[in-house]
Amino acid sequence: MTIQENTLSIFALGGVNEVGKNMYAIQYSNDIVIIDCGAKFPDESLLGIDLIIPDITYLLENKDKIRALIVTHGHEDHIGGIPYFLKKLNVPIYATRFTLGLIELKLQEHKLLADTELVLIDSDSNLKFEEISVSFFKTNHSIPDCLGIVFHTPEGNVVHTGDFKFDLTPANNEHSDIHKMAKIGSKGVLLLLSESTNAERAGFSPSERMVGDHIEEAFLKAKRKVIISTFASNINRVQQVVDAAQKTNRKLALLGRSMVNVVEVAMERGYLRVPDGMLIEAHEIHKLDPENVAILCTGSQGEPLAALARLASSNYRDAEILPEDTVILAASPIPGNERNVSRIIDNLYTLGAKVIYGSGSSTKMHVSGHGYQEDLKLMLTLMKPTYFIPIHGEYRMLHHHRLLAESVGVATENTFIVRNGDVVDIENAVARQTRKITAGDVYVDGVGIGDVGEIILRDRKQLSEDGMLVIVITISKTERQMISGPDTISRGFVYARESEDLLKSINRLVKTTVHDLQEANVHQWNVMKQHVKKTVGQYVFAQTRRKPMILPIIIEI
């Protein structure tokens, strides 16, 4: 698809009408700069899928124009797709120090670190490509080292906020650079792309510092062990747990690979302060008195194989939850994870634990890292954009963000609610959304990338719901007659020993079908298989109201 050389184009490749796998691109002439490359985890309908990443077909078609991948921060929905992206497009990656540390962990795992160009940036960095130059500003979020991005183009300035909130008392004392944002806005912002996750929530997002006080209070009241689960990437929260453990004379054990890895990166790079001798190994927990132990673990989203789920099911080798232990879930369930989290909470209560869960005013053990309505309005007011694209959210969130933009003066016709694959083109300061590119979901299944599509998922769904029938037929190669079978094997459909009559009836039906075809001088395998599938499928549905997958196998001997 060709466009005019003097057109500024913004591409939504992932992260609109969804929460996850964020990826955007900006193009002017021969410069393409990519913003973030995230992943998201599948829901239970995507059987066997490990990860979902963006479709980068357009980028592959224009790979000679790509100058950089700039990463706003280190959350999984912004960096999770990078290893898979690099296997197809090896471009320089620009990120802050902590974000680079998390990216390096992924690249080491995928054996890509040695071949990847990683470039360190900060809020004072300036990048210059052929037609586009880039500057940055500091934002506050639930992970260190977050940046907003300003793209300086011949058409005007485009701002991408990244994920943000305005926390005036941040736990790490890293304040949002409001003065710099105001200066950017005063110079003129042609287009603003701003995150929409909490566009439905009134007020300002509460300060992270509030959580630290309540964690400390819970540690002081705890009679035995304290087990606390949160996002490994929330280093501010981890620091609060470390501080609470220090004030209550507790040793701290880390459970879960991602928690151990992220804490190690944060300590090495100076983002986390842990007193010498505080950290212990999991096998040392039982050697200490319960009132002198705290456990920080993964699994706040109810992941079945994470540390908290295994503790809740008494399935962790080196640690256990006993009556009167205190368990704190210092994170809110991401939409879609509520059922798994509830199941874990039930299991914890069954073990006799005291469980503290819930966010906001209920327990004050978690606050969102995403800005509420007043935060979003403040960003819009500082930037004063001519055009606006709400991003990073489901459609209702984008809709509410558009209303917020209108309330602070952005013209209704100047807001574009786009979908993945939509392109906004700006030429002579006039923006239009009239075209699309290829975009969507690419499924990662084991080592396979993109080799599982809708047909395979449909088959997996059918297998999971109704099972399968394998029908083996043996035919003489010379006489073209059935000499053995049919033999029907049930897997996940009916239990063979209790359904012998049904399976015998199926065998008789197959025998009759094959015989009738042979009488009609039909010997092609594919035709025989189609007839067997159709007749058996109709019979089985009439008898059981189920639709198992039917696999006829014809053997010639």
Secondary structure as a PSIPRED ss2 file (coil, helix, strand):
# PSIPRED VFORMAT (PSIPRED V4.0)

   1 M C   1.000  0.000  0.000
   2 T C   1.000  0.000  0.000
   3 I C   1.000  0.000  0.000
   4 Q C   1.000  0.000  0.000
   5 E C   1.000  0.000  0.000
   6 N C   1.000  0.000  0.000
   7 T C   1.000  0.000  0.000
   8 L E   0.000  0.000  1.000
   9 S E   0.000  0.000  1.000
  10 I E   0.000  0.000  1.000
  11 F E   0.000  0.000  1.000
  12 A E   0.000  0.000  1.000
  13 L E   0.000  0.000  1.000
  14 G E   0.000  0.000  1.000
  15 G C   1.000  0.000  0.000
  16 V E   0.000  0.000  1.000
  17 N C   1.000  0.000  0.000
  18 E E   0.000  0.000  1.000
  19 V C   1.000  0.000  0.000
  20 G C   1.000  0.000  0.000
  21 K C   1.000  0.000  0.000
  22 N C   1.000  0.000  0.000
  23 M E   0.000  0.000  1.000
  24 Y E   0.000  0.000  1.000
  25 A E   0.000  0.000  1.000
  26 I E   0.000  0.000  1.000
  27 Q E   0.000  0.000  1.000
  28 Y E   0.000  0.000  1.000
  29 S C   1.000  0.000  0.000
  30 N C   1.000  0.000  0.000
  31 D E   0.000  0.000  1.000
  32 I E   0.000  0.000  1.000
  33 V E   0.000  0.000  1.000
  34 I E   0.000  0.000  1.000
  35 I E   0.000  0.000  1.000
  36 D C   1.000  0.000  0.000
  37 C C   1.000  0.000  0.000
  38 G C   1.000  0.000  0.000
  39 A C   1.000  0.000  0.000
  40 K E   0.000  0.000  1.000
  41 F C   1.000  0.000  0.000
  42 P C   1.000  0.000  0.000
  43 D C   1.000  0.000  0.000
  44 E C   1.000  0.000  0.000
  45 S C   1.000  0.000  0.000
  46 L C   1.000  0.000  0.000
  47 L C   1.000  0.000  0.000
  48 G C   1.000  0.000  0.000
  49 I C   1.000  0.000  0.000
  50 D C   1.000  0.000  0.000
  51 L E   0.000  0.000  1.000
  52 I E   0.000  0.000  1.000
  53 I E   0.000  0.000  1.000
  54 P E   0.000  0.000  1.000
  55 D C   1.000  0.000  0.000
  56 I C   1.000  0.000  0.000
  57 T H   0.000  1.000  0.000
  58 Y H   0.000  1.000  0.000
  59 L H   0.000  1.000  0.000
  60 L H   0.000  1.000  0.000
  61 E H   0.000  1.000  0.000
  62 N C   1.000  0.000  0.000
  63 K H   0.000  1.000  0.000
  64 D H   0.000  1.000  0.000
  65 K H   0.000  1.000  0.000
  66 I E   0.000  0.000  1.000
  67 R E   0.000  0.000  1.000
  68 A E   0.000  0.000  1.000
  69 L E   0.000  0.000  1.000
  70 I E   0.000  0.000  1.000
  71 V C   1.000  0.000  0.000
  72 T C   1.000  0.000  0.000
  73 H C   1.000  0.000  0.000
  74 G C   1.000  0.000  0.000
  75 H C   1.000  0.000  0.000
  76 E H   0.000  1.000  0.000
  77 D H   0.000  1.000  0.000
  78 H H   0.000  1.000  0.000
  79 I H   0.000  1.000  0.000
  80 G C   1.000  0.000  0.000
  81 G C   1.000  0.000  0.000
  82 I H   0.000  1.000  0.000
  83 P H   0.000  1.000  0.000
  84 Y H   0.000  1.000  0.000
  85 F H   0.000  1.000  0.000
  86 L H   0.000  1.000  0.000
  87 K C   1.000  0.000  0.000
  88 K C   1.000  0.000  0.000
  89 L C   1.000  0.000  0.000
  90 N C   1.000  0.000  0.000
  91 V C   1.000  0.000  0.000
  92 P C   1.000  0.000  0.000
  93 I E   0.000  0.000  1.000
  94 Y E   0.000  0.000  1.000
  95 A E   0.000  0.000  1.000
  96 T C   1.000  0.000  0.000
  97 R H   0.000  1.000  0.000
  98 F H   0.000  1.000  0.000
  99 T H   0.000  1.000  0.000
 100 L H   0.000  1.000  0.000
 101 G H   0.000  1.000  0.000
 102 L H   0.000  1.000  0.000
 103 I H   0.000  1.000  0.000
 104 E H   0.000  1.000  0.000
 105 L H   0.000  1.000  0.000
 106 K H   0.000  1.000  0.000
 107 L H   0.000  1.000  0.000
 108 Q H   0.000  1.000  0.000
 109 E H   0.000  1.000  0.000
 110 H C   1.000  0.000  0.000
 111 K C   1.000  0.000  0.000
 112 L C   1.000  0.000  0.000
 113 L H   0.000  1.000  0.000
 114 A H   0.000  1.000  0.000
 115 D H   0.000  1.000  0.000
 116 T C   1.000  0.000  0.000
 117 E C   1.000  0.000  0.000
 118 L E   0.000  0.000  1.000
 119 V E   0.000  0.000  1.000
 120 L E   0.000  0.000  1.000
 121 I C   1.000  0.000  0.000
 122 D C   1.000  0.000  0.000
 123 S C   1.000  0.000  0.000
 124 D C   1.000  0.000  0.000
 125 S C   1.000  0.000  0.000
 126 N E   0.000  0.000  1.000
 127 L E   0.000  0.000  1.000
 128 K E   0.000  0.000  1.000
 129 F C   1.000  0.000  0.000
 130 E C   1.000  0.000  0.000
 131 E C   1.000  0.000  0.000
 132 I C   1.000  0.000  0.000
 133 S E   0.000  0.000  1.000
 134 V E   0.000  0.000  1.000
 135 S E   0.000  0.000  1.000
 136 F E   0.000  0.000  1.000
 137 F E   0.000  0.000  1.000
 138 K E   0.000  0.000  1.000
 139 T E   0.000  0.000  1.000
 140 N E   0.000  0.000  1.000
 141 H C   1.000  0.000  0.000
 142 S C   1.000  0.000  0.000
 143 I C   1.000  0.000  0.000
 144 P C   1.000  0.000  0.000
 145 D C   1.000  0.000  0.000
 146 C E   0.000  0.000  1.000
 147 L E   0.000  0.000  1.000
 148 G E   0.000  0.000  1.000
 149 I E   0.000  0.000  1.000
 150 V E   0.000  0.000  1.000
 151 F E   0.000  0.000  1.000
 152 H E   0.000  0.000  1.000
 153 T E   0.000  0.000  1.000
 154 P C   1.000  0.000  0.000
 155 E C   1.000  0.000  0.000
 156 G E   0.000  0.000  1.000
 157 N E   0.000  0.000  1.000
 158 V E   0.000  0.000  1.000
 159 V E   0.000  0.000  1.000
 160 H E   0.000  0.000  1.000
 161 T C   1.000  0.000  0.000
 162 G C   1.000  0.000  0.000
 163 D C   1.000  0.000  0.000
 164 F C   1.000  0.000  0.000
 165 K E   0.000  0.000  1.000
 166 F C   1.000  0.000  0.000
 167 D C   1.000  0.000  0.000
 168 L C   1.000  0.000  0.000
 169 T C   1.000  0.000  0.000
 170 P C   1.000  0.000  0.000
 171 A C   1.000  0.000  0.000
 172 N C   1.000  0.000  0.000
 173 N C   1.000  0.000  0.000
 174 E C   1.000  0.000  0.000
 175 H C   1.000  0.000  0.000
 176 S C   1.000  0.000  0.000
 177 D C   1.000  0.000  0.000
 178 I H   0.000  1.000  0.000
 179 H H   0.000  1.000  0.000
 180 K H   0.000  1.000  0.000
 181 M H   0.000  1.000  0.000
 182 A H   0.000  1.000  0.000
 183 K H   0.000  1.000  0.000
 184 I H   0.000  1.000  0.000
 185 G H   0.000  1.000  0.000
 186 S H   0.000  1.000  0.000
 187 K C   1.000  0.000  0.000
 188 G C   1.000  0.000  0.000
 189 V E   0.000  0.000  1.000
 190 L E   0.000  0.000  1.000
 191 L E   0.000  0.000  1.000
 192 L E   0.000  0.000  1.000
 193 L E   0.000  0.000  1.000
 194 S E   0.000  0.000  1.000
 195 E E   0.000  0.000  1.000
 196 S C   1.000  0.000  0.000
 197 T C   1.000  0.000  0.000
 198 N C   1.000  0.000  0.000
 199 A C   1.000  0.000  0.000
 200 E C   1.000  0.000  0.000
 201 R C   1.000  0.000  0.000
 202 A C   1.000  0.000  0.000
 203 G C   1.000  0.000  0.000
 204 F C   1.000  0.000  0.000
 205 S C   1.000  0.000  0.000
 206 P C   1.000  0.000  0.000
 207 S C   1.000  0.000  0.000
 208 E C   1.000  0.000  0.000
 209 R H   0.000  1.000  0.000
 210 M H   0.000  1.000  0.000
 211 V H   0.000  1.000  0.000
 212 G H   0.000  1.000  0.000
 213 D H   0.000  1.000  0.000
 214 H H   0.000  1.000  0.000
 215 I H   0.000  1.000  0.000
 216 E H   0.000  1.000  0.000
 217 E H   0.000  1.000  0.000
 218 A H   0.000  1.000  0.000
 219 F H   0.000  1.000  0.000
 220 L H   0.000  1.000  0.000
 221 K H   0.000  1.000  0.000
 222 A C   1.000  0.000  0.000
 223 K C   1.000  0.000  0.000
 224 R C   1.000  0.000  0.000
 225 K C   1.000  0.000  0.000
 226 V E   0.000  0.000  1.000
 227 I E   0.000  0.000  1.000
 228 I E   0.000  0.000  1.000
 229 S E   0.000  0.000  1.000
 230 T C   1.000  0.000  0.000
 231 F C   1.000  0.000  0.000
 232 A C   1.000  0.000  0.000
 233 S C   1.000  0.000  0.000
 234 N C   1.000  0.000  0.000
 235 I H   0.000  1.000  0.000
 236 N H   0.000  1.000  0.000
 237 R H   0.000  1.000  0.000
 238 V H   0.000  1.000  0.000
 239 Q H   0.000  1.000  0.000
 240 Q H   0.000  1.000  0.000
 241 V H   0.000  1.000  0.000
 242 V H   0.000  1.000  0.000
 243 D H   0.000  1.000  0.000
 244 A H   0.000  1.000  0.000
 245 A H   0.000  1.000  0.000
 246 Q H   0.000  1.000  0.000
 247 K H   0.000  1.000  0.000
 248 T C   1.000  0.000  0.000
 249 N C   1.000  0.000  0.000
 250 R C   1.000  0.000  0.000
 251 K E   0.000  0.000  1.000
 252 L E   0.000  0.000  1.000
 253 A E   0.000  0.000  1.000
 254 L E   0.000  0.000  1.000
 255 L E   0.000  0.000  1.000
 256 G C   1.000  0.000  0.000
 257 R H   0.000  1.000  0.000
 258 S H   0.000  1.000  0.000
 259 M H   0.000  1.000  0.000
 260 V H   0.000  1.000  0.000
 261 N H   0.000  1.000  0.000
 262 V H   0.000  1.000  0.000
 263 V H   0.000  1.000  0.000
 264 E H   0.000  1.000  0.000
 265 V H   0.000  1.000  0.000
 266 A H   0.000  1.000  0.000
 267 M H   0.000  1.000  0.000
 268 E H   0.000  1.000  0.000
 269 R C   1.000  0.000  0.000
 270 G C   1.000  0.000  0.000
 271 Y C   1.000  0.000  0.000
 272 L C   1.000  0.000  0.000
 273 R C   1.000  0.000  0.000
 274 V C   1.000  0.000  0.000
 275 P C   1.000  0.000  0.000
 276 D C   1.000  0.000  0.000
 277 G C   1.000  0.000  0.000
 278 M C   1.000  0.000  0.000
 279 L E   0.000  0.000  1.000
 280 I E   0.000  0.000  1.000
 281 E C   1.000  0.000  0.000
 282 A H   0.000  1.000  0.000
 283 H H   0.000  1.000  0.000
 284 E H   0.000  1.000  0.000
 285 I H   0.000  1.000  0.000
 286 H H   0.000  1.000  0.000
 287 K H   0.000  1.000  0.000
 288 L C   1.000  0.000  0.000
 289 D C   1.000  0.000  0.000
 290 P H   0.000  1.000  0.000
 291 E H   0.000  1.000  0.000
 292 N H   0.000  1.000  0.000
 293 V E   0.000  0.000  1.000
 294 A E   0.000  0.000  1.000
 295 I E   0.000  0.000  1.000
 296 L E   0.000  0.000  1.000
 297 C E   0.000  0.000  1.000
 298 T C   1.000  0.000  0.000
 299 G C   1.000  0.000  0.000
 300 S C   1.000  0.000  0.000
 301 Q C   1.000  0.000  0.000
 302 G C   1.000  0.000  0.000
 303 E C   1.000  0.000  0.000
 304 P C   1.000  0.000  0.000
 305 L C   1.000  0.000  0.000
 306 A C   1.000  0.000  0.000
 307 A H   0.000  1.000  0.000
 308 L H   0.000  1.000  0.000
 309 A H   0.000  1.000  0.000
 310 R H   0.000  1.000  0.000
 311 L H   0.000  1.000  0.000
 312 A H   0.000  1.000  0.000
 313 S C   1.000  0.000  0.000
 314 S C   1.000  0.000  0.000
 315 N C   1.000  0.000  0.000
 316 Y C   1.000  0.000  0.000
 317 R C   1.000  0.000  0.000
 318 D C   1.000  0.000  0.000
 319 A C   1.000  0.000  0.000
 320 E C   1.000  0.000  0.000
 321 I C   1.000  0.000  0.000
 322 L C   1.000  0.000  0.000
 323 P C   1.000  0.000  0.000
 324 E C   1.000  0.000  0.000
 325 D C   1.000  0.000  0.000
 326 T E   0.000  0.000  1.000
 327 V E   0.000  0.000  1.000
 328 I E   0.000  0.000  1.000
 329 L E   0.000  0.000  1.000
 330 A C   1.000  0.000  0.000
 331 A C   1.000  0.000  0.000
 332 S C   1.000  0.000  0.000
 333 P C   1.000  0.000  0.000
 334 I C   1.000  0.000  0.000
 335 P C   1.000  0.000  0.000
 336 G C   1.000  0.000  0.000
 337 N C   1.000  0.000  0.000
 338 E H   0.000  1.000  0.000
 339 R H   0.000  1.000  0.000
 340 N H   0.000  1.000  0.000
 341 V H   0.000  1.000  0.000
 342 S H   0.000  1.000  0.000
 343 R H   0.000  1.000  0.000
 344 I H   0.000  1.000  0.000
 345 I H   0.000  1.000  0.000
 346 D H   0.000  1.000  0.000
 347 N H   0.000  1.000  0.000
 348 L H   0.000  1.000  0.000
 349 Y H   0.000  1.000  0.000
 350 T H   0.000  1.000  0.000
 351 L C   1.000  0.000  0.000
 352 G C   1.000  0.000  0.000
 353 A C   1.000  0.000  0.000
 354 K E   0.000  0.000  1.000
 355 V E   0.000  0.000  1.000
 356 I E   0.000  0.000  1.000
 357 Y C   1.000  0.000  0.000
 358 G C   1.000  0.000  0.000
 359 S C   1.000  0.000  0.000
 360 G C   1.000  0.000  0.000
 361 S C   1.000  0.000  0.000
 362 S C   1.000  0.000  0.000
 363 T C   1.000  0.000  0.000
 364 K C   1.000  0.000  0.000
 365 M C   1.000  0.000  0.000
 366 H C   1.000  0.000  0.000
 367 V C   1.000  0.000  0.000
 368 S C   1.000  0.000  0.000
 369 G C   1.000  0.000  0.000
 370 H C   1.000  0.000  0.000
 371 G C   1.000  0.000  0.000
 372 Y C   1.000  0.000  0.000
 373 Q H   0.000  1.000  0.000
 374 E H   0.000  1.000  0.000
 375 D H   0.000  1.000  0.000
 376 L H   0.000  1.000  0.000
 377 K H   0.000  1.000  0.000
 378 L H   0.000  1.000  0.000
 379 M H   0.000  1.000  0.000
 380 L H   0.000  1.000  0.000
 381 T H   0.000  1.000  0.000
 382 L H   0.000  1.000  0.000
 383 M H   0.000  1.000  0.000
 384 K C   1.000  0.000  0.000
 385 P E   0.000  0.000  1.000
 386 T E   0.000  0.000  1.000
 387 Y E   0.000  0.000  1.000
 388 F E   0.000  0.000  1.000
 389 I E   0.000  0.000  1.000
 390 P E   0.000  0.000  1.000
 391 I E   0.000  0.000  1.000
 392 H C   1.000  0.000  0.000
 393 G E   0.000  0.000  1.000
 394 E C   1.000  0.000  0.000
 395 Y H   0.000  1.000  0.000
 396 R H   0.000  1.000  0.000
 397 M H   0.000  1.000  0.000
 398 L H   0.000  1.000  0.000
 399 H H   0.000  1.000  0.000
 400 H H   0.000  1.000  0.000
 401 H H   0.000  1.000  0.000
 402 R H   0.000  1.000  0.000
 403 L H   0.000  1.000  0.000
 404 L H   0.000  1.000  0.000
 405 A H   0.000  1.000  0.000
 406 E H   0.000  1.000  0.000
 407 S H   0.000  1.000  0.000
 408 V C   1.000  0.000  0.000
 409 G C   1.000  0.000  0.000
 410 V C   1.000  0.000  0.000
 411 A C   1.000  0.000  0.000
 412 T H   0.000  1.000  0.000
 413 E H   0.000  1.000  0.000
 414 N H   0.000  1.000  0.000
 415 T E   0.000  0.000  1.000
 416 F C   1.000  0.000  0.000
 417 I C   1.000  0.000  0.000
 418 V C   1.000  0.000  0.000
 419 R C   1.000  0.000  0.000
 420 N C   1.000  0.000  0.000
 421 G C   1.000  0.000  0.000
 422 D E   0.000  0.000  1.000
 423 V E   0.000  0.000  1.000
 424 V E   0.000  0.000  1.000
 425 D E   0.000  0.000  1.000
 426 I E   0.000  0.000  1.000
 427 E E   0.000  0.000  1.000
 428 N C   1.000  0.000  0.000
 429 A C   1.000  0.000  0.000
 430 V E   0.000  0.000  1.000
 431 A E   0.000  0.000  1.000
 432 R E   0.000  0.000  1.000
 433 Q E   0.000  0.000  1.000
 434 T E   0.000  0.000  1.000
 435 R E   0.000  0.000  1.000
 436 K E   0.000  0.000  1.000
 437 I C   1.000  0.000  0.000
 438 T C   1.000  0.000  0.000
 439 A C   1.000  0.000  0.000
 440 G C   1.000  0.000  0.000
 441 D E   0.000  0.000  1.000
 442 V E   0.000  0.000  1.000
 443 Y E   0.000  0.000  1.000
 444 V E   0.000  0.000  1.000
 445 D E   0.000  0.000  1.000
 446 G C   1.000  0.000  0.000
 447 V C   1.000  0.000  0.000
 448 G E   0.000  0.000  1.000
 449 I E   0.000  0.000  1.000
 450 G C   1.000  0.000  0.000
 451 D C   1.000  0.000  0.000
 452 V C   1.000  0.000  0.000
 453 G C   1.000  0.000  0.000
 454 E H   0.000  1.000  0.000
 455 I H   0.000  1.000  0.000
 456 I H   0.000  1.000  0.000
 457 L H   0.000  1.000  0.000
 458 R H   0.000  1.000  0.000
 459 D H   0.000  1.000  0.000
 460 R H   0.000  1.000  0.000
 461 K H   0.000  1.000  0.000
 462 Q H   0.000  1.000  0.000
 463 L H   0.000  1.000  0.000
 464 S H   0.000  1.000  0.000
 465 E H   0.000  1.000  0.000
 466 D H   0.000  1.000  0.000
 467 G C   1.000  0.000  0.000
 468 M E   0.000  0.000  1.000
 469 L E   0.000  0.000  1.000
 470 V E   0.000  0.000  1.000
 471 I E   0.000  0.000  1.000
 472 V E   0.000  0.000  1.000
 473 I E   0.000  0.000  1.000
 474 T E   0.000  0.000  1.000
 475 I E   0.000  0.000  1.000
 476 S C   1.000  0.000  0.000
 477 K C   1.000  0.000  0.000
 478 T C   1.000  0.000  0.000
 479 E C   1.000  0.000  0.000
 480 R C   1.000  0.000  0.000
 481 Q C   1.000  0.000  0.000
 482 M E   0.000  0.000  1.000
 483 I E   0.000  0.000  1.000
 484 S E   0.000  0.000  1.000
 485 G E   0.000  0.000  1.000
 486 P E   0.000  0.000  1.000
 487 D E   0.000  0.000  1.000
 488 T E   0.000  0.000  1.000
 489 I E   0.000  0.000  1.000
 490 S E   0.000  0.000  1.000
 491 R E   0.000  0.000  1.000
 492 G C   1.000  0.000  0.000
 493 F C   1.000  0.000  0.000
 494 V C   1.000  0.000  0.000
 495 Y C   1.000  0.000  0.000
 496 A H   0.000  1.000  0.000
 497 R H   0.000  1.000  0.000
 498 E H   0.000  1.000  0.000
 499 S C   1.000  0.000  0.000
 500 E H   0.000  1.000  0.000
 501 D H   0.000  1.000  0.000
 502 L H   0.000  1.000  0.000
 503 L H   0.000  1.000  0.000
 504 K H   0.000  1.000  0.000
 505 S H   0.000  1.000  0.000
 506 I H   0.000  1.000  0.000
 507 N H   0.000  1.000  0.000
 508 R H   0.000  1.000  0.000
 509 L H   0.000  1.000  0.000
 510 V H   0.000  1.000  0.000
 511 K H   0.000  1.000  0.000
 512 T H   0.000  1.000  0.000
 513 T H   0.000  1.000  0.000
 514 V H   0.000  1.000  0.000
 515 H H   0.000  1.000  0.000
 516 D H   0.000  1.000  0.000
 517 L H   0.000  1.000  0.000
 518 Q H   0.000  1.000  0.000
 519 E H   0.000  1.000  0.000
 520 A C   1.000  0.000  0.000
 521 N C   1.000  0.000  0.000
 522 V C   1.000  0.000  0.000
 523 H C   1.000  0.000  0.000
 524 Q C   1.000  0.000  0.000
 525 W H   0.000  1.000  0.000
 526 N H   0.000  1.000  0.000
 527 V H   0.000  1.000  0.000
 528 M H   0.000  1.000  0.000
 529 K H   0.000  1.000  0.000
 530 Q H   0.000  1.000  0.000
 531 H H   0.000  1.000  0.000
 532 V H   0.000  1.000  0.000
 533 K H   0.000  1.000  0.000
 534 K H   0.000  1.000  0.000
 535 T H   0.000  1.000  0.000
 536 V H   0.000  1.000  0.000
 537 G H   0.000  1.000  0.000
 538 Q H   0.000  1.000  0.000
 539 Y H   0.000  1.000  0.000
 540 V H   0.000  1.000  0.000
 541 F H   0.000  1.000  0.000
 542 A H   0.000  1.000  0.000
 543 Q H   0.000  1.000  0.000
 544 T H   0.000  1.000  0.000
 545 R C   1.000  0.000  0.000
 546 R C   1.000  0.000  0.000
 547 K C   1.000  0.000  0.000
 548 P C   1.000  0.000  0.000
 549 M E   0.000  0.000  1.000
 550 I E   0.000  0.000  1.000
 551 L E   0.000  0.000  1.000
 552 P E   0.000  0.000  1.000
 553 I E   0.000  0.000  1.000
 554 I E   0.000  0.000  1.000
 555 I E   0.000  0.000  1.000
 556 E E   0.000  0.000  1.000
 557 I C   1.000  0.000  0.000
